[in-house]
Amino acid sequence: MDLNEDMSIEITNVPREVIPDYASLFSVDELDWTDTLNASGSWSSGFNESANYSYISADFIDLIALFKLYTEEEGSKISIYIPIGDPDSGVFFRFTRAASQASSG
């Protein structure tokens, strides 16, 4: 995943279930790594004051998907979590990068 300074986002070789369409939002049982996609779009960031967390909203071109990517920084890592299926299930797809690499793009 690349989050670019111009507010564009690109992902490559991600299982289709990670970017669900409306019909399959709550029906993910297993990620299919033989059916991956590349997607691009735009992103914005925000902070949920009531729940005390930062997030990134991604809107992908040619995909019916707008969802929140939850960020987490722990020590020397920065992680972005994308809920898979029902966000309350606790199942996430995670992108992690060393904090020293995160600022380099």
Backbone hydrogen bonds in HBPLUS format (Angstrom, degrees):
<---DONOR---> <-ACCEPTOR-->    atom                        ^
c    i                          cat <-CA-CA->   ^        H-A-AA   ^      H-
h    n   atom  resd res      DA  || num        DHA   H-A  angle D-A-AA Bond
n    s   type  num  typ     dist DA aas  dist angle  dist       angle   num
A0002-ASP N   A0010-GLU O   2.77 MM   8  5.15 158.4  1.82 155.0 161.4     1
A0010-GLU N   A0002-ASP O   2.98 MM   8  5.15 150.6  2.07 141.7 150.5     2
A0004-ASN N   A0008-SER O   2.89 MM   4  5.30 169.2  1.90 165.5 166.9     3
A0007-MET N   A0004-ASN O   2.95 MM   3  5.49 144.5  2.08 124.2 126.0     4
A0043-TRP N   A0007-MET O   2.89 MM  36  5.38 150.2  1.98 142.3 145.4     5
A0009-ILE N   A0041-GLY O   3.03 MM  32  5.29 153.4  2.11 119.7 122.7     6
A0041-GLY N   A0009-ILE O   2.95 MM  32  5.29 141.2  2.11 148.2 153.0     7
A0011-ILE N   A0039-ALA O   2.89 MM  28  5.39 160.1  1.93 156.2 160.2     8
A0039-ALA N   A0011-ILE O   3.01 MM  28  5.39 155.7  2.07 141.1 147.5     9
A0014-VAL N   A0037-LEU O   3.21 MM  23  5.50 169.9  2.22 149.0 148.0    10
A0037-LEU N   A0014-VAL O   2.88 MM  23  5.50 147.4  1.99 138.0 145.2    11
A0018-VAL N   A0015-PRO O   2.94 MM   3  5.76 163.0  1.97 126.1 131.2    12
A0016-ARG N   A0035-ASP O   3.28 MM  19  6.51 159.3  2.33 162.2 156.2    13
A0019-ILE N   A0016-ARG O   3.11 MM   3  5.64 142.4  2.26 113.8 122.2    14
A0024-SER N   A0021-ASP O   3.18 MM   3  5.73 134.7  2.40 112.4 123.1    15
A0025-LEU N   A0022-TYR O   3.48 MM   3  5.35 170.6  2.49 105.2 107.3    16
A0027-SER N   A0024-SER O   3.20 MM   3  5.25 175.3  2.20 116.9 116.5    17
A0035-ASP N   A0032-ASP O   3.26 MM   3  5.71 165.8  2.28 112.7 117.0    18
A0061-ILE N   A0040-SER O   2.72 MM  21  5.88 164.3  1.75 150.1 154.5    19
A0042-SER N   A0059-ASP O   2.94 MM  17  5.43 156.8  2.00 148.9 151.6    20
A0059-ASP N   A0042-SER O   2.92 MM  17  5.43 167.2  1.93 162.1 164.9    21
A0044-SER N   A0057-SER O   2.99 MM  13  5.35 144.7  2.12 145.9 155.5    22
A0057-SER N   A0044-SER O   2.78 MM  13  5.35 155.8  1.84 153.9 161.8    23
A0046-GLY N   A0055-TYR O   2.96 MM   9  5.40 149.4  2.05 151.5 150.6    24
A0055-TYR N   A0046-GLY O   2.96 MM   9  5.40 157.7  2.01 143.0 142.3    25
A0048-ASN N   A0053-TYR O   2.85 MM   5  5.44 164.2  1.87 172.3 168.0    26
A0052-ASN N   A0048-ASN O   2.71 MM   4  5.54 118.3  2.09 141.5 159.2    27
A0053-TYR N   A0048-ASN O   3.27 MM   5  5.44 149.6  2.37 133.4 141.5    28
A0056-ILE N   A0069-LEU O   2.81 MM  13  4.89 150.3  1.90 140.6 150.3    29
A0069-LEU N   A0056-ILE O   2.56 MM  13  4.89 163.3  1.59 153.5 159.8    30
A0058-ALA N   A0067-PHE O   3.19 MM   9  5.97 160.5  2.23 165.0 169.6    31
A0065-ALA N   A0063-LEU O   2.96 MM   2  5.52 123.6  2.28 106.9  90.5    32
A0070-TYR N   A0081-TYR O   2.91 MM  11  5.02 145.6  2.03 156.4 150.8    33
A0081-TYR N   A0070-TYR O   2.70 MM  11  5.02 165.8  1.71 149.9 154.5    34
A0072-GLU N   A0079-SER O   2.79 MM   7  5.13 140.6  1.95 153.6 156.4    35
A0079-SER N   A0072-GLU O   2.74 MM   7  5.13 170.9  1.74 160.7 164.0    36
A0074-GLU N   A0077-LYS O   3.06 MM   3  5.53 148.8  2.16 144.4 154.0    37
A0077-LYS N   A0074-GLU O   3.21 MM   3  5.53 162.7  2.24 121.4 126.7    38
A0099-ALA N   A0076-SER O   2.71 MM  23  5.16 166.6  1.73 129.0 132.3    39
A0078-ILE N   A0097-ARG O   2.87 MM  19  5.51 157.0  1.92 159.7 167.4    40
A0097-ARG N   A0078-ILE O   2.99 MM  19  5.51 154.0  2.06 150.8 159.1    41
A0080-ILE N   A0095-PHE O   2.82 MM  15  5.21 155.2  1.89 152.0 160.4    42
A0095-PHE N   A0080-ILE O   2.94 MM  15  5.21 161.7  1.97 151.1 156.7    43
A0082-ILE N   A0093-PHE O   2.82 MM  11  5.09 160.6  1.86 148.8 155.5    44
A0093-PHE N   A0082-ILE O   2.82 MM  11  5.09 158.8  1.86 145.2 150.5    45
A0084-ILE N   A0091-VAL O   2.86 MM   7  5.58 167.2  1.88 149.4 146.0    46
A0089-SER N   A0086-ASP O   2.88 MM   3  5.44 166.2  1.90 122.8 127.3    47
A0101-GLN N   A0098-ALA O   2.91 MM   3  5.44 146.2  2.02 115.8 125.4    48
A0102-ALA N   A0098-ALA O   3.17 MM   4  6.41 137.4  2.36 146.1 158.3    49
A0104-SER N   A0101-GLN O   3.00 MM   3  5.38 149.1  2.10 110.2 119.9    50
